[in-house]
């Protein structure tokens, strides 16, 4: 029985939603109130910021539970919020097997990395690299991080507005630019006013909204379908490919591939990204920083499992009621659109607005953290490092805020280029957003764990890792699939950095190159 034939469920098995009702006035009211709430939090948090350290690190006294939830909300963007249900629809639960890598990631990051970072009284993570390996490595890390976060923030805005909000709001695609600008402007305002305190507080609220949206979707579809057993009808899963348990660079989805990709992403991001390290540094001690990271993993695991359930229930709903699909679409071919489609046509007034706010929350939490962290890196690693005279705290705070505003403008303009990247949402995430993750971590690995690392050797290895990532993502070298971008780039970057560093030391020892 094929997928199309699977739509022969009887309408009497459950209650069919009425005709699409669109985004109603009550929904708009919910969204507007949510956005005003975010602005009020930014204003309130900003009144407590007196110095640049207050703005960037929350005075290093942030609550570990809130910091952990904030780290989760930062890294779970709209891309994940929308792509995970679509992945469940198309490929089944194999992508969620990666959650089994979380305990290993926690052990590596909490034992080997967080204690080292907390010992150093720094503001930017990349100060650590200059202390260990010199200015060149720090400069390369700054370029890598800013490239990563610009791509990431631009992709988030595009995915949120074009793929989710425009369909949910029932607007014409021509509204993508103005809606993008509004979303960026509001996020920039509350981030600029409140700094990290506002970012963390809004992240916690936005996390609650995200969870509420997911749980309401599951509950309402369960009520409409009317039978728990309907979610486990065998014909629902006939299009899922068989599970492949091995490692295979030529295949997109195997259990081994997913486990490895998840582990590498978690370790590389938690161990080298300013957004993560900034969260650790905002807490008072090592134990608190570890607790924050643990909370972020637990929260992420919970929401991913719930999003898997969302994928299952929306698939069931639209296979049962295919007439509710948008014209010209199919369940499998347009899997990424099913969740936004149900939000528009299957929910009561007010609830649709709440879940739309949840989608916006996922984007705004990531965007606000990206702006705050990127502004910090630009100020600390570029401007302040090259400044001859010291700046007052008030001037530093003012400059960081101006940088955040400028970044918001750049991100809004850059988001329109993401439409030219081919693939579904998860492919876009891996190809564009995660392109620089492994090369950035290569620099930290060399600085922290390789005694013979040199500045030139590490820079050369980092650039080589970046070249490998680009060749896999956009050239498809050797037929390697996108899920292997980070593992292959990481291994090739570390090995080449080691070899380049040994060669550098050999040439220095023979007087052929100046000291490292």
N, C-alpha and C positions, 0 to 999 in steps of 0.2 A: 504493500500500500504506500503510495507516494505522499508527499507533503500536502499537495493540493487535495488529494482524496481524503486527507485527514480532517477536512472541514465539514464532514458529514455528521457532526454532533447534532442532536436534536435541540431545537430552541427551547423545548420544554424542560431541558435539564437545568436551566438557569434563567435568570432574568436578563434580557437584552437591554443594554442602555438605549436611551432614546436618541434621537438625532443629535448630532454635534451642536452643542449650544454655544461654544466659543467662550471667550474670556469675558466674564460679566462684571458689572460695576462693583459688586462686592469683592471680586478677585482683585480688581485694580486697587481698591481701597486697602486690601491686605498688603499688597506689594508696596504701595506708597508708604503705609505706616511702618513697614519693615525697614525701608530705606531711610526714613526719618529717624528711626530708632538708632540705626548705625551712625548717622551724623551726630546725634545727641551724645552717644558714647564717645565719639572722637572728641567732641568739645569738652566733655566732662573729664576725660583722661588727660587732655592737653593742659588743663589747669594745674595738674600735679607735676608736670615736667618742668624742672628748673635748670637742668644741665643736659649736655649732649649724651652723657651716660644714662641719665633717666630716660631719654628719648629712645636710645638704641638698645639698651639692655634692661630697662625697667628698674634701674638702680641695683641690679644683681640681687633682688630680693623677691622674685616672682614666685607665686605658688606653684609647686611641682605638678599638681593635678591639672591646673589650667594650662601650664606650659606644655604638658604632654598632650592634652586635647588639642591645643593650638598647633603643635607639630603635626599631629594627625590631619587636622583640617587643612593645613598648609599643603601637605603632600597629596591629599585626596582632592584633586581638582574636579571641575566639571567633566574633564576628559574621562576620569575614572568613574565618576558618578553615572555617566551616560554609557560608557563603553562596556562596563562589566555586565549589565543586563543583556546588551547586544551580543557579547561573547557567549553568554550562557545560552541564548537562543540559537546561535549558529553552531557552536562547537560542544556544548554541554559543560559539565562542571570541571573539565580538566584544568582550565586556567586557574581555578581556585585551589588546586592542589599545592600551589606555590605557598600557601599559608603555612605549610609544614616546615618551610625554611625559616620562619620567624624566630623560633627559639635559638637556632644556630646564629642568626644575625644578631640577636640580642647578646649572646655570649661574646661574640667577637667585638662588637662595638662597646659594650659595657666594661669588658675586661681589658681590652687592648687600646682603646682610643679615648673614651671619655676621661679616664683619669689623667691621661697625658695633657689633654686640652685644658682641664680645670686647673692644672698646676701653673699655667701661664696666664698672667694678668694682661690679656689682650682684648681688644674690641672686635677686630676683624680676624677671622680664622686664618687669613693668609699672611698675617704677621708671623705666624708660627713658621711658615716656609722660609721667610727671610732670615729668621733667627737660626734655622738649621742649615739652609743651603744658599742664602744670599738673595739679592734683589731680583736677579733674573728669573728665578723660579717663582717668586712672589708675583712678579709682573705677568708671567704667563698664566698663573692661576687666576689672577684678576680678569684677564681677557677671557679665559675659559668660562669662569663663573658668570660674567656679565653676558657672554654669548648664550650660555645655557639658559639663563633666566629671561633674557629678552625673547628668545624663541619660545620658551615655556609660557610666559605671560601672553604673548601674542596669540599662541595657539589656544590658550584658555578662552580668551575673549572671542575669538572666531567661533570656536566650538559652542560656547555658551549662547551666543547671539544667533548665529546662522542655523545651527543644528537643533537648538533647544528652544530658546526664547521666542524667536520669530514664529515657529509652528505653534507653540503653546499660546502665545498672544493672539494668534490668528491674523498676523500682519503680513503685508506684502514684502518680498525679499528686499525691495528698495529701502526698507526701514533698517536694514542691518547697520549702515554707518551711524545714523543718529542714536540708535539704541546702544551701540558699542560705546559711543562717546559719553552718553549718560551714565552707563555702568562704570566706565573708567573715572569720570569726573567725581562721582559720589565716593568711590573707593579712595581716590587720591585725597579728597577733602578730609575724610575721617582718619586716614593714615597719616596725613601731614599734620593734622591738629594733635593727634593723640600719641603718635609713636608706637613703640612696642606694646605699651599697656593697652592702647586702643585695639591694636591688632589681636592681641591675645584674648581680650574680653569679647570682641566681636567674633573671633574664631569659635569660642565656646558657645555663644548664642547660635551661631550659624550651624554648628555641629548638632545642636538640639533640633534645629529646624530641618536639617538633612535627615536625621533619624526619624523625625515625625513624618516627613514626606514619604519615606520608604515604608514605614509601618502602616500608614494610612492606605497606601497603594495596595499593599498585600491584603489588608483587612477588607477593603472595599471590593477588590476582585474576588476574594474568597466568598463574600456575601453574594455577589452577582452570579458567580458560577454555581454556588449553592451546594457543592459537594467536594469534600477534601480529596476524595478518590479521583476526581476529574483531573487533578494535577499530575497523576501518575498513570494515565492511559498510555499503553505501550506505543500507540501510533504517534504520540507526540514526539518521541525520541528517535524515530526511524531515520531522520536525516542527519543525526549526529554521527560523525565519523567514529570508527572503532578506536578504543584507547590504545595508544602506543606508549609503552612504558620505558623506552630506551632514550638514548641521546642521539640526535640526528640533525646535523647542521643544515640539511636540505629540506627539513620538514618544519612547518610552522608551529604545530601543537603536539608535543609529546610531554609525558610526565617529567622526564629528565630535563628537557629544555626549560620547562616552566619552573621547576625547582631551582635550577642553576641561575636562570635569569632573575628570579625573585631574590635569591640570596645575594647575587652580585649587586643588584640595584639597591637593596636595603643597606648593605655594608658601604658601598661607594657613596650613597647619598648621605647617610647618617655620619659618615666619616670624613667628608670633604666639603659638604655644601654649607655655605655661610648661614642659610636659613635654619639648618639643624644645629650647627655649632653655636650660633647666636642664642638659640634656646637653652643649650646647656650652660652657656656663660651667664645667662640671666638668672640662674639659680645660685644659692649660696654655697653649695659644696658638692662633692663627687656623688655621695649617696643620693642626694636630691636630684641631680642631673640624671643618674641612672634610672631613678623612679619615673622621671618624666618620659624618658625614652620607652620604658616598659609600658607605661600608660598609653603612649601613642600607638604602640604595636597592638595592644589588646583592643583598643578602639578601632583601629584599622581592620583587624581580623573580624570584629563583630559586624562592621558596616559592609565588608566585602561579602560575608556570608548572607547578609540580608539582601544585598544587591543581586546575588545569585538567585535567591528566592524570587525577587522582583522579575528577573529574566524568565524564570519558569512560569510565573503566574500571568505575565503579559502575553507570553507565547500561547498559553492555554486559552486566554481570553480571545485573542484575535484568530486563533484556529477555530474556536467555537463560533465566533461571530465575525466571519471574514468581511461582511458588509460594513463593518466599522473601520476597516482599513482606509487610509487615504487613497483616492483614485490612482490607479497605475502602480500601486506598491504591493509587495508581498511580504509574508512573515519573515522568511529567511533572507531574501534579497535586501530588505530594508530593516534589518534587525535593530540597528542603532536608533531608529526613529520610533520604535514601538512604545517605549516608556513615555517620551514626550507626547505621542499621539493619545495615549490613554489619559494622560493628565488633562488634555484638552476636551476629550469627548466622554470621559467616563466618571467624572467626579462631581460632587455637588458644588454649588457656588460657595466661595470662600475657601474650600479645601483645595480647589484648583490653584487659587492664588497663593495658598500656603506652600504647596509643593513647587510652584514656580519660584517662590522666594527661596526654597531649598536649593533649587538649581542655581539661582543667583548667588546663594550663600557659598556654594562650592567654588564658584569662580572668584567671588570677592575675597574669601579667606586666603586663597592662593595669591591673588593679585596684590592684596595689601601686604602680605609677607614678602613677596618678591620685590615690591617697591621699597619697603623698609630696609631689607637686606641689601639690595642693590645700591641704594643711596648710601648706606653705611660703607660698603666696599669702595664706591667711587670716592667718598670723602676721605676715608682712612688710608686706602691703598694707592690713591692717585694724587689727590689734592694735598692732604695733610702730610703725607710722606715726603712730598717735594717742596713743602713750604719752608721758607728760611726762618721766619719768625713765628712764634706760637700765637695761637688765636685764643680769644676769650671764650668761655663756655657759651655765652649768649650768642656770639657770632657763629660758633660751630653749630649750634642748634639751628640757627637761621639758615646757614648754608645747606645743611642736610635736608631741611624742609624744601628749599628751592630745588635741590637735585631731585627729590621725590616727585615734585610737580613736573619737572622737565621729562623725567622718565615716563610718567603717565602719558604725556603727549606722544612720545616716541612709540610706546607700546600700542596705543590706539591706532596709530597710522600703520604700524607693522602688521597688525592683525589681519589686514585685508589681503596680505600676500599668502597666508596659510592655505587659502582655497586652492592653490595650485599644487599642493602636495597630494599625491594619489594614495588610495587605500582607505580602509575603514578607520574608525576613531582610534582603536588600539594600535594600528599600524602608524597612524600619524604621531601618536604619543611616542612610540619607540623610535621612529625615523627622525623626528624633529626634536622632540622635547628631551629625549634621553641620549642624544648624540654625543654630548660632551661629558656625560656623567663619569664614565670610566677613565678617559684621559685626565680629568681633574683629580681623580683619586690616585692615579699613578704618581702624581707629584707628592701627595701626602704619604703614600706607601714608602717611597724612596727616602723622604725626609725622616720618617719615624722608625723605619725598620731595616734600612740597608746602610751599614756603617761606612762602606766605601763609596757611597753616592757622591757625585760631584754636581755642581750647578749646571755645567754645560751638558754633562751626560743625562741629567734628569730632564732638562729642557728638550734635548733631542729625542729622548724616549717619549715624552709627553706629546710632542708634535707627531711622532710616528704613530702613536696610538690614535690620535685624531685623524690622521690620514687613513688608517685602517677602518675606523668607524665610518668615515665618509664613503669609502669604496664599497663597504658592505651595504650601507643604507641606500645609496643612490646609483651604484654601478652593478650591484649584485655579484661581486667578485666571487668566483669559485662556487656560485650557486648557494651561498650561505644566506639563510633567512634572517629576517629582521630581529628575531628574538636572540640571535647570537651576536648582535652588535657589541653589547657591553662585555660579555665574557671574553670574546676574541680580542677586542681592543684592550681590555685590562691585561690579559696575559702577554700579548705582544708588546704592550707599553712597558710593563715591568721588566720583561726579559731584555728588551732593547735598551732600556735605561741602565740596567745593570752592565750590559756589554759596553755601552757608550761610556759609562763611568769608569770601567776598568781600562778601556782604551785611553780615556782622558788622563787617568793617573799614569799610565805607561808613558804617554807622550810628555807629560809634565816631568816625570822622573828622568827622562832623557834630554830635558831642556828644549824640547821641540814646541812646547806651549807654555805660556805663563801659568802661574799657580791657579788653582781652581777658583 
